[in-house]
């Protein structure tokens, strides 16, 4: 602890211990605790307490009967735990009987303060920190803490109850770590008393008829098997397995969700050999006992396991597929298997679950689709993967939601009535359909996929979120569509689809809903980026009104849409897909686009479109876009001038990005990604270097960068510093440009920069000569600046000293700065 | 019994990070998804792990409702939807949907600007999140699904702020968000109809305060600004992009006009245009006066307030500058503060709350020597003023709203525990309504008595009408009929299904003991009903599927036995067949 903090600490402890000084802002206490944790992690807690006796005084003081704030009491309990985590400090606090007085029956536990959840939470967290060594275990046993923790598992506060469960796991694990003499016995009967007590409690809870108790026990076990992988966990599982399995005999199975979590954590635990513990049998039983909704999560978990018996995997996959098999069966045009599961008869339980209630049906279908979506990209997904029937199921569901399917059976019609217009299922099915594009499918099904997607994109009933997902799924399917043999162009079917799609996109770009226009533009940008160079796509796009509409959206009232239109137009223009606007007032569309984008950059009131313009310009410069290469210097100078005046720091930062691209084009790319990497100096030829620097001076890149170096927004300053360091490294080896520092121009530039640094940036630098710039660069402590900029801009206000000062300063003036809203 | 459960993940006995989970008739709704600006790590967001445990978020939650655009109510939304993984519907009013991204973007920029802020959402995430929003109109009943509906009411406070009624069947909860019961310069007062919800969840920021007149605070503010400008000083007002900044602008604009003042007023970063745009767009959300005068002059088209340029800060002479951010923790407001702090003629007015760890907090706590980077010390000589213009209902206003809505119970959030305690007692004593104030993580469970709609046949209704009394909603009437309940109603009422059994007595001439008669019946049925499961139970009774047959002695005739036969209505066919079979008597051969 630094001396300044040490000096402030006694006064702060006195304030904390004074019940007349309520501490309104409890974030301060949290931050104070964070600071103590950092100190104790780095050094001796005992020394800290000895050097700062006010801390122990505070802990003693909170025990006195008084009307102390529950937050301060909670803080003190947690702080004590942090100190007592080190065994010598624990002994020190024990000598003063402080620990039993704080954590035992005589402490807050028995008092009125205990009614505050924050105190109970502090008590648990204090013990959690403290329980790090064998002495702590004895202490816990002596003060009867474990029984209190048992009862806190059922606390009215979620936070307290959850923390109590986790503390039990921690204590169990600590006690099983055992004394230093050797590892604990693998016989449960020989386990330490504390461990036996906890296991006994878990057993009792598992036998209970009350679901909350069973849930608590299952959660404790789940955490245990997830975090502890020592051999004793296997003994624990063998002992408790029958009790867990017995839960399956109850109808309905209690705490099903927690049970699934436990079984999966056991199955994942590397400490357990699953085959010897009857785990696979239990998993199989559980799959068949749980309701389809509950079993879905377990099935997914099983299928994610790395090694597990094939039969169990097949059973799990069947559970996962069952709801979709039911859908396929209900909507099948004729008799026969749906193709998704071998058994033709759909599981009656699942069918029962699907049909009678809309909520249950929608819930189960959405869950199934999400699970399958997660499973598909995994390497351990079932093989063979039933791609075709799954595609069929997704398409069918989407059709049912639109009411466009015409199921023949009663069940099918019932399903159709339930799903008609259901946005939740539409969203889930479109996401799933998009994911299915990773695999191919039979051509007739792919045709159906495109048809249903088009149907959704066309439908006036599709909500904006559904449309967005439909666009995303369409793009993914287009990506996976077959190419014409021998070239990368889209095949004829896809092109045909594209011709149907573009009028739909056109319509969507005119939607009254900004979300839809924006999704349409994002889709267009993606497509152009991918296929902008391909003849078929170009032809179809140019034959449509899409480019012209996109250009109009540059003036959209919604800034998000303007930004997306800027990006889309930038992309279209890069690919030469901008249509010349009709009328004599537009002599050339490309030129007018550049002008229009510059206009947006200098006048748009929102940051998003201006930032989008900067991104487009940077990309154009990088790609040597036709309009840029015409007069690159004029382009760069114009953009930097506008960007430099922008009030949005992200626009200024992107200005630096553009400056960097220009600089690299002039001087060559940086030699190493790491600016500190040792690279042999390669002498740059003086002639081209001089010309390049002159070019940088002409576009006023240096003035822009120097201004940015003293920007009030830190990322801008940091980026500028990096740029100038790169420039200095590039020019370091050029001897022909070495100039004495004492030139009068250099002095005046340095003086101007000093004023800029002080915040007065009114005076411009004027025309600069390369030699002057280099001399100024060499004289600047850019490395030092870079180091300073690497810290957060509020690191001083966030420092511990500042925290202590703030806490002390607020004493007595409460009400002046009261928490209300922001 | 059906119940309503409420668990605050944030705003339970504190302010900041508002996030309240409500479970009503099996539907789960999240009310607000705010952030706490006092933290710069994950603690700034509510701890969502408590809901992710319940499986997929999108499956668990039916919807998220955002009351207004303040960050302590919506700041965690992009994190929740784009990083934690919620993909379901989000509801808010149209103005909130329009303004929310500006505030979120503003905050994101500050967070990134400061650096060192990890795990934060991006600009694209804010946009993607806002695209999931379903915007609602005031008093429009929105059907989230077949059962869940929501309705927004005007809340005052800030542009677009709304209170929401959440209703499933006959059960309902009203959540106020932040609200104001007195109109201010540009907004009206909160209003709700007598909707009699089961529960009213109300904010309680000023639970113990009877606030002084806002006029006084405004007068004080204008006087201070005027004095500073008159003595040639510069006035800095750090604000967040939208909200009370606009109210202060109207105030200054009117005052400047009236007093014919010449000192320039500046507002940073095109915010005046934005404010102008949104207030024009949502003029119906402002108060009557603004709406009325709008035809002649738009109050938000300011004559005296100009856009700020960074270079203006160094101009000589007096000026007033509104600059972001509001807590002096980064960017432009902090830069201007540093420039102007050393001059005692200047003034900074903090119009809102500042969290610890900001320069705003420091100067409000009276610190005048601030350590800056590189161990430099900034001496604050400028005048520092704090004037809260936040528009919350005070104790009187909260009581007024409770009186308006007439809830069965009240639950307090968004306030300090001690203040809540005071208000809780007041509500319970004066309004005789039970009141709760759970801490974060604590669940309040309220049993409800649902009213379930019942279908009545036309015939029955006509019969009742024939008695001459016209139906009156306020006077309950007794109807006689048979009530048939389906599964869902039983579940909702927490009742078990009533088992209906038919019974019949069959007299048999048989002088033997009852047990022997029963055995004869068993043997007879066993031989006749080969496809059915016929059992002779240890207590002597005989069962065939659900049909139960017991033999008893006749009270008057010892030579006769009575067979008591009962069956469920599902087995009615078999039951009738059996009785007719038994009525024919038992075969003699078996005797």
Interface residues (C-beta under 8 A of the other chain):
Chain A: X22 X24 X25 X26 X27 X28 X30 X31 X116 X117 X118 X156 X157 X158 X159 X160 X162 X257 X297 X358 X359 X363 X366 X367 X370 X423 X424 X427 X464 X465 X468 X515 X518 X519 X560 X605 X606 X607 X608 X611 X645 X647 X648 X649 X650 X712 X713 X714 X715 X718 X759 X760 X761 X762 X788 X791 X792 X793 X794 X795 X796 X797 X798 X801 X802 X803 X805 X806 X807 X809 X810 X813 X816 X817 X818 X819 X820 X821 X822
Chain B: X7 X14 X15 X16 X26 X36 X37 X38 X39 X40 X43 X47 X50 X53 X54 X55 X56 X58 X59 X70 X71 X72 X73 X87 X88 X89 X101 X105 X109 X112 X113 X114 X115 X116 X117 X123 X127 X130 X131 X132 X145 X146 X147 X178 X205 X206 X240 X268 X269 X270 X273 X274 X277 X308 X309 X310 X311 X313 X314 X326 X327 X329 X330 X331 X332 X334 X335 X338 X339 X350 X352 X353 X354 X355 X356 X357 X358 X359 X361 X362 X364 X365 X366 X367 X371 X372 X373 X374 X386 X388 X390 X392 X416 X418 X439 X440 X441 X442 X443
